[in-house]
Amino acid sequence: MFRVSCFTTNLNSVVMWSHYASQHKGICVEFSGSSMLSSAKFLELVHPVRYTEELFHFFSFFKPEIDLDQVPSPSPPDVNFDPWPILAACHKSKEWTYEKEWRLVSSDAASRKAPKFSLDSCAIKPSRIILGARIDPADQAAIKELAQKISISVTNAQLAKDRFEIEF
């Protein structure tokens, strides 16, 4: 019923490339900040991630003094539930703060079907594809060929020689 897309403002993090781009063998798709900010639909769906020490719990938004161990099996108050999956999807441990993440959450909870959503519907297109520093040559060739067909520039990432950083 929900789809989550993750974005970061931290594209040159060695750790991010290790976690999310298969040890620098994958890619990063860059989007123009100005195109994102000019899309009302995108701004409606994107939310900053909240980094916290506590797990997200539905009832904590109603009465902070509630003892969660005393709450019976979920029987939440009669409210519109649209924001709850978004809130749950946008909470992470403080350990991940370096990601500087934003999440786009789309849903079709009413029909209980997979939501049909794409960044094209927000008029947002990739501005550049960044190839990982250790990308396989065959993958590199295939991505460059596709990028040329859709008129998106391609840049190679490189691991810095003297510090833990990605260079473009």
Backbone as CSV, one residue per row, in Angstrom:
resi,resn,N_x,N_y,N_z,CA_x,CA_y,CA_z,C_x,C_y,C_z
1,MET,0.800,-1.200,0.000,0.000,0.000,0.000,0.847,1.270,0.000
2,PHE,2.119,1.148,0.351,2.979,2.319,0.448,4.268,2.103,-0.314
3,ARG,4.760,3.180,-0.855,6.075,3.161,-1.496,6.896,4.267,-0.877
4,VAL,8.155,3.972,-0.643,9.052,4.950,-0.036,10.276,5.106,-0.930
5,SER,10.571,6.331,-1.292,11.793,6.655,-2.031,12.652,7.502,-1.112
6,CYS,13.943,7.230,-1.110,14.844,7.929,-0.194,15.786,8.844,-0.965
7,PHE,16.003,10.024,-0.390,16.874,11.026,-0.981,17.836,11.527,0.083
8,THR,18.992,11.994,-0.349,19.954,12.567,0.575,20.549,13.828,-0.031
9,THR,21.046,14.672,0.826,21.789,15.840,0.361,23.287,15.587,0.509
10,ASN,23.649,14.363,0.886,25.030,14.005,1.193,25.568,13.004,0.168
11,LEU,25.776,13.446,-1.067,26.126,12.508,-2.129,27.592,12.079,-2.167
12,ASN,28.462,12.687,-1.373,29.867,12.259,-1.426,30.321,11.544,-0.152
13,SER,29.400,10.889,0.517,29.719,10.115,1.718,30.219,8.719,1.342
14,VAL,31.407,8.400,1.780,31.978,7.072,1.523,31.077,5.985,2.119
15,VAL,30.542,6.230,3.294,29.688,5.242,3.954,28.392,5.028,3.178
16,MET,27.792,6.110,2.689,26.564,5.978,1.905,26.821,5.160,0.639
17,TRP,27.920,5.446,-0.036,28.250,4.689,-1.244,28.493,3.217,-0.899
18,SER,29.059,2.943,0.248,29.290,1.555,0.670,27.971,0.845,0.963
19,HIS,27.079,1.503,1.703,25.803,0.884,2.085,24.835,0.742,0.921
20,TYR,24.645,1.813,0.168,23.552,1.858,-0.796,23.969,1.672,-2.251
21,ALA,25.232,1.633,-2.523,25.680,1.465,-3.910,26.633,0.282,-4.032
22,SER,26.361,-0.754,-3.275,27.088,-2.021,-3.407,28.602,-1.840,-3.381
23,GLN,29.086,-1.201,-2.305,30.532,-0.998,-2.135,31.132,-0.205,-3.297
24,HIS,30.458,0.841,-3.701,30.917,1.757,-4.756,30.790,1.170,-6.163
25,LYS,30.021,0.081,-6.307,29.829,-0.529,-7.625,28.530,-0.082,-8.278
26,GLY,27.716,0.667,-7.558,26.415,1.093,-8.062,26.441,2.511,-8.593
27,ILE,25.291,3.142,-8.556,25.160,4.497,-9.080,24.406,5.385,-8.090
28,CYS,24.500,6.670,-8.310,23.709,7.672,-7.597,22.991,8.477,-8.670
29,VAL,21.685,8.604,-8.530,20.913,9.413,-9.466,20.677,10.761,-8.791
30,GLU,21.187,11.804,-9.427,21.077,13.150,-8.867,19.895,13.875,-9.498
31,PHE,19.178,14.615,-8.653,18.059,15.425,-9.117,18.347,16.872,-8.789
32,SER,17.891,17.753,-9.614,18.071,19.183,-9.397,17.211,19.642,-8.227
33,GLY,17.845,20.287,-7.255,17.102,20.812,-6.115,16.048,21.807,-6.533
34,SER,16.343,22.631,-7.520,15.365,23.640,-7.943,14.137,22.984,-8.580
35,SER,14.334,21.880,-9.329,13.159,21.214,-9.921,12.320,20.560,-8.828
36,MET,12.966,20.038,-7.794,12.216,19.437,-6.689,11.423,20.502,-5.932
37,LEU,12.068,21.628,-5.675,11.420,22.694,-4.909,10.307,23.400,-5.678
38,SER,10.330,23.282,-6.996,9.281,23.944,-7.790,8.095,23.019,-8.062
39,SER,8.148,21.799,-7.577,7.051,20.853,-7.791,6.184,20.752,-6.535
40,ALA,4.973,21.285,-6.609,4.058,21.241,-5.461,3.746,19.801,-5.071
41,LYS,3.585,18.918,-6.054,3.260,17.518,-5.745,4.413,16.848,-5.003
42,PHE,5.635,17.095,-5.449,6.799,16.531,-4.775,6.885,17.045,-3.339
43,LEU,6.715,18.342,-3.153,6.810,18.938,-1.814,5.721,18.410,-0.879
44,GLU,4.595,18.023,-1.447,3.513,17.449,-0.637,3.882,16.060,-0.125
45,LEU,4.681,15.339,-0.887,4.984,13.938,-0.560,6.322,13.717,0.135
46,VAL,7.223,14.687,0.098,8.557,14.490,0.659,8.615,15.021,2.094
47,HIS,9.323,14.283,2.935,9.400,14.627,4.364,10.817,14.378,4.876
48,PRO,11.289,15.232,5.787,12.606,14.976,6.369,12.535,13.782,7.317
49,VAL,13.598,13.026,7.386,13.670,11.926,8.336,13.984,12.502,9.709
50,ARG,13.332,11.986,10.706,13.578,12.390,12.095,14.476,11.336,12.727
51,TYR,15.641,11.771,13.173,16.600,10.867,13.807,16.425,10.970,15.316
52,THR,16.161,9.842,15.946,15.829,9.841,17.367,16.354,8.582,18.047
53,GLU,16.368,8.595,19.352,16.799,7.409,20.109,15.639,6.453,20.365
54,GLU,14.408,6.972,20.273,13.239,6.140,20.546,12.615,5.634,19.254
55,LEU,12.049,4.430,19.330,11.291,3.904,18.210,10.015,4.716,18.041
56,PHE,9.540,4.788,16.822,8.264,5.457,16.573,7.162,4.595,17.179
57,HIS,6.248,5.216,17.894,5.097,4.502,18.426,3.865,5.373,18.226
58,PHE,2.848,4.804,17.637,1.613,5.507,17.307,1.078,6.320,18.481
59,PHE,0.988,5.724,19.664,0.357,6.384,20.805,1.178,7.536,21.366
60,SER,2.448,7.576,21.083,3.284,8.642,21.640,2.886,10.020,21.112
61,PHE,2.129,10.070,20.030,1.708,11.348,19.485,0.436,11.875,20.159
62,PHE,-0.187,11.049,20.985,-1.404,11.473,21.651,-1.167,11.880,23.097
63,LYS,-0.574,10.995,23.860,-0.341,11.270,25.273,1.070,10.817,25.634
64,PRO,1.994,11.738,25.727,3.366,11.360,26.039,3.497,10.630,27.368
65,GLU,2.560,10.874,28.277,2.673,10.242,29.596,2.150,8.805,29.619
66,ILE,1.637,8.316,28.511,1.122,6.941,28.454,2.253,5.952,28.687
67,ASP,1.996,4.952,29.513,2.948,3.860,29.713,2.682,2.844,28.604
68,LEU,3.576,2.785,27.629,3.342,1.946,26.449,3.222,0.468,26.789
69,ASP,3.796,0.050,27.916,3.673,-1.350,28.326,2.260,-1.673,28.789
70,GLN,1.486,-0.656,29.128,0.125,-0.851,29.618,-0.924,-0.729,28.518
71,VAL,-0.493,-0.396,27.312,-1.442,-0.210,26.211,-1.843,-1.572,25.665
72,PRO,-3.164,-1.849,25.578,-3.591,-3.126,25.017,-3.245,-3.211,23.528
73,SER,-3.405,-4.387,22.961,-3.137,-4.557,21.537,-3.830,-3.462,20.756
74,PRO,-3.173,-3.011,19.681,-3.624,-1.797,18.998,-5.116,-1.702,18.767
75,SER,-5.644,-0.651,19.301,-7.002,-0.213,19.062,-6.927,1.305,19.055
76,PRO,-6.256,1.853,18.025,-5.982,3.285,18.017,-7.251,4.126,17.979
77,PRO,-7.135,5.373,18.405,-8.285,6.275,18.361,-8.814,6.413,16.938
78,ASP,-10.054,6.803,16.836,-10.694,6.964,15.537,-10.225,8.264,14.895
79,VAL,-9.150,8.162,14.113,-8.602,9.332,13.440,-8.266,8.961,12.015
80,ASN,-7.997,9.956,11.206,-7.556,9.728,9.842,-6.137,9.166,9.900
81,PHE,-5.901,8.002,9.333,-4.612,7.336,9.472,-3.595,7.703,8.406
82,ASP,-3.935,8.561,7.470,-3.002,8.918,6.413,-1.628,9.346,6.926
83,PRO,-1.531,10.158,7.997,-0.189,10.597,8.403,0.635,9.535,9.121
84,TRP,0.016,8.511,9.647,0.750,7.569,10.496,1.801,6.761,9.741
85,PRO,1.509,6.233,8.566,2.576,5.525,7.837,3.718,6.466,7.458
86,ILE,3.385,7.715,7.164,4.424,8.684,6.820,5.317,8.932,8.029
87,LEU,4.685,9.148,9.184,5.469,9.365,10.401,6.346,8.156,10.705
88,ALA,5.780,6.962,10.587,6.556,5.752,10.857,7.708,5.604,9.862
89,ALA,7.452,5.913,8.600,8.481,5.756,7.567,9.598,6.783,7.686
90,CYS,9.343,7.853,8.401,10.320,8.947,8.488,11.010,9.021,9.843
91,HIS,11.109,7.897,10.534,11.830,7.826,11.806,12.976,6.825,11.679
92,LYS,14.150,7.230,12.119,15.322,6.344,12.107,16.167,6.608,13.341
93,SER,17.024,5.679,13.621,17.955,5.817,14.743,18.908,6.987,14.513
94,LYS,19.322,7.633,15.602,20.290,8.727,15.508,21.606,8.268,14.877
95,GLU,21.861,6.968,14.895,23.088,6.424,14.294,23.187,6.762,12.805
96,TRP,22.047,7.045,12.169,22.004,7.288,10.727,21.972,8.777,10.375
97,THR,22.192,9.647,11.316,22.080,11.087,11.087,22.925,11.575,9.916
98,TYR,24.084,10.984,9.718,24.979,11.420,8.635,24.329,11.325,7.260
99,GLU,23.259,10.547,7.142,22.608,10.380,5.836,21.889,11.641,5.357
100,LYS,21.445,12.479,6.276,20.709,13.702,5.901,19.600,13.350,4.910
101,GLU,18.768,12.425,5.328,17.796,11.804,4.436,16.436,12.504,4.441
102,TRP,15.818,12.464,3.273,14.437,12.872,3.069,13.732,11.677,2.447
103,ARG,12.476,11.481,2.774,11.734,10.352,2.214,10.454,10.824,1.544
104,LEU,10.234,10.281,0.370,9.004,10.518,-0.357,8.127,9.301,-0.090
105,VAL,6.971,9.514,0.500,6.070,8.412,0.844,4.786,8.594,0.052
106,SER,4.469,7.615,-0.791,3.217,7.662,-1.548,2.396,6.443,-1.169
107,SER,1.096,6.623,-1.182,0.234,5.516,-0.768,-1.067,5.521,-1.538
108,ASP,-1.693,4.364,-1.499,-3.050,4.220,-1.987,-3.755,3.326,-0.977
109,ALA,-3.791,3.803,0.270,-4.335,3.009,1.368,-5.821,2.703,1.166
110,ALA,-6.556,3.623,0.561,-8.000,3.437,0.399,-8.315,2.221,-0.474
111,SER,-7.597,2.058,-1.579,-7.897,0.934,-2.464,-7.054,-0.295,-2.145
112,ARG,-6.107,-0.137,-1.229,-5.207,-1.223,-0.813,-4.445,-1.819,-2.005
113,LYS,-4.120,-0.969,-2.975,-3.324,-1.389,-4.125,-1.983,-0.693,-4.061
114,ALA,-1.022,-1.249,-4.766,0.285,-0.591,-4.853,0.094,0.760,-5.519
115,PRO,0.612,1.813,-4.895,0.428,3.141,-5.492,1.171,3.268,-6.807
116,LYS,0.553,3.959,-7.728,1.209,4.248,-9.000,1.792,5.642,-8.887
117,PHE,3.093,5.730,-8.827,3.742,7.015,-8.642,5.089,6.987,-9.337
118,SER,5.455,8.112,-9.913,6.807,8.259,-10.439,7.189,9.723,-10.318
119,LEU,8.475,9.973,-10.307,8.923,11.355,-10.255,8.517,12.107,-11.514
120,ASP,8.274,11.382,-12.609,7.778,12.030,-13.830,6.460,12.746,-13.564
121,SER,5.618,12.154,-12.713,4.326,12.782,-12.420,4.495,14.092,-11.657
122,CYS,5.671,14.308,-11.089,5.979,15.573,-10.401,6.795,16.500,-11.302
123,ALA,7.020,16.078,-12.536,7.846,16.831,-13.490,9.287,16.955,-12.995
124,ILE,9.774,15.912,-12.337,11.155,15.889,-11.849,11.911,14.808,-12.614
125,LYS,12.989,15.219,-13.223,13.810,14.283,-13.996,15.231,14.303,-13.448
126,PRO,15.936,13.199,-13.582,17.328,13.186,-13.119,18.160,14.239,-13.850
127,SER,19.077,14.851,-13.117,19.964,15.830,-13.744,21.323,15.231,-14.067
128,ARG,21.660,14.120,-13.366,22.960,13.498,-13.596,22.959,12.113,-12.953
129,ILE,23.741,11.229,-13.546,23.983,9.910,-12.959,25.455,9.858,-12.582
130,ILE,25.713,9.485,-11.343,27.091,9.369,-10.872,27.410,7.882,-10.743
131,LEU,28.435,7.460,-11.458,28.854,6.058,-11.430,29.792,5.832,-10.259
132,GLY,29.587,4.744,-9.537,30.447,4.405,-8.406,31.893,4.226,-8.825
133,ALA,32.793,4.472,-7.912,34.232,4.399,-8.191,34.686,2.998,-8.579
134,ARG,33.929,1.987,-8.214,34.311,0.593,-8.520,33.275,-0.105,-9.404
135,ILE,32.572,0.668,-10.219,31.514,0.092,-11.054,32.111,-0.875,-12.073
136,ASP,31.394,-1.943,-12.335,31.801,-2.936,-13.326,31.761,-2.279,-14.709
137,PRO,32.783,-2.503,-15.544,32.815,-1.875,-16.871,31.579,-2.156,-17.728
138,ALA,31.026,-3.357,-17.631,29.820,-3.674,-18.416,28.632,-2.847,-17.923
139,ASP,28.493,-2.701,-16.612,27.420,-1.875,-16.055,27.617,-0.415,-16.458
140,GLN,28.858,0.038,-16.413,29.176,1.416,-16.793,28.762,1.680,-18.233
141,ALA,29.094,0.772,-19.125,28.750,0.943,-20.542,27.233,0.972,-20.740
142,ALA,26.510,0.067,-20.059,25.052,0.008,-20.205,24.388,1.283,-19.674
143,ILE,24.869,1.784,-18.554,24.288,2.995,-17.967,24.590,4.208,-18.845
144,LYS,25.815,4.291,-19.355,26.163,5.416,-20.237,25.308,5.400,-21.504
145,GLU,25.064,4.212,-22.039,24.234,4.109,-23.245,22.801,4.566,-22.953
146,LEU,22.237,4.121,-21.855,20.896,4.536,-21.478,20.839,6.046,-21.211
147,ALA,21.814,6.563,-20.470,21.843,7.995,-20.148,21.910,8.841,-21.412
148,GLN,22.661,8.378,-22.396,22.764,9.128,-23.655,21.401,9.166,-24.349
149,LYS,20.677,8.050,-24.323,19.363,7.986,-24.972,18.369,8.949,-24.334
150,ILE,18.488,9.164,-23.016,17.526,10.035,-22.333,18.135,11.396,-21.957
151,SER,19.277,11.679,-22.533,19.944,12.988,-22.394,20.236,13.390,-20.951
152,ILE,20.869,12.475,-20.229,21.297,12.758,-18.849,22.806,12.595,-18.790
153,SER,23.474,13.572,-18.182,24.929,13.500,-18.093,25.364,12.426,-17.099
154,VAL,26.557,11.895,-17.327,27.125,10.847,-16.483,28.491,11.306,-15.991
155,THR,28.734,11.093,-14.700,30.007,11.453,-14.077,30.546,10.234,-13.345
156,ASN,31.843,10.080,-13.350,32.466,8.998,-12.595,32.885,9.502,-11.218
157,ALA,32.532,8.761,-10.185,33.007,9.068,-8.833,34.389,8.446,-8.674
158,GLN,35.183,9.066,-7.845,36.509,8.526,-7.526,36.710,8.617,-6.028
159,LEU,37.399,7.641,-5.483,37.748,7.701,-4.066,38.932,8.643,-3.914
160,ALA,38.842,9.587,-3.000,39.938,10.528,-2.759,41.163,9.758,-2.277
161,LYS,42.319,10.207,-2.673,43.574,9.520,-2.321,44.032,9.822,-0.893
162,ASP,43.652,11.003,-0.355,44.202,11.428,0.926,43.173,11.598,2.046
163,ARG,41.892,11.234,1.797,40.868,11.350,2.824,39.709,10.424,2.495
164,PHE,38.843,10.206,3.456,37.679,9.336,3.252,36.566,10.164,2.626
165,GLU,36.616,10.297,1.314,35.645,11.118,0.618,35.545,10.680,-0.838
166,ILE,34.433,11.035,-1.424,34.192,10.767,-2.853,34.441,12.076,-3.605
167,GLU,35.081,11.950,-4.754,35.312,13.133,-5.598,34.625,12.894,-6.940
168,PHE,34.231,14.001,-7.578,33.578,13.909,-8.904,34.364,14.713,-9.899
